[in-house]
Every structure is written in structure tokens, then in C-alpha cells.
């Protein structure tokens, strides 16, 4: 399981069921219209994270720190794990060489990807 998948799982995102493309293509008649896209279910990420933060004895600033966000979710926040997540999410090479820049990029990207998957992330945390 990828690290980002673990983040999604911890926050209650439902993973779409994998459907083999060969069966789908074989089952659809030639010229048939593609299936309608499924609506994205909104996940109340803010409530979940605020609840976890309130119950956590540490003061974790998950709104600005990828380390604190991962700690809050009970996911490995080590440099190696963050680097693996950065590679998984396509961090630009120039940011990979500077851990501070990588962390800032990673935090923003994780929040954006949560929003892209139906998470209610406020705009001020995405900019």
C-alpha cells in the first residue's frame, strides 16, 4: 500500500474498487457510451483532523507541518518516509535536495490531493 493510500485510509476515504480494464472493454459493445463518472463523496477531513488533534497530548500543527500531519494520523513521519511520499507524489527534483522545500511542497500537495479526492480542505490551506 502506498503512503498516500494510507493517508486516505486513515481519513476514511473509500478506495474505488479496481475493475480489470480488459473485462470492461470486452463487456462494452463497440460504440457504446462510456459509463457516467461516479460522484466524489465528500470526506470531512477538517473535522477528523481537528478531533485527532484535540485528543492528542502533543501540540501538533498539522495545518502547516507535514511531519505533524503524518504524526497525527499515526503514519511514519521519518525523513525516509517523507522522501518516499514525495517521490510517490512526484516532487520536483530541485525540491528533493532541500528537506525544508520538500516538506513544504509535500504538505501542500497532500492537502491538495485530499481535496481532489473529496476532502473539505479550506482554500487558505491550499494556497
Secondary structure, DSSP 8 states (H G I E B T S, - for coil): --HHHHHHHHTT--------HHHHHHHS-TT-----------B-HHHHHHHHHHH-SS---TTT-HHHHHHHTT---SHHHHHHHHHHHT--HHHHTSHHHHHHHHHHHHHHHHHHTTB---HHHH-
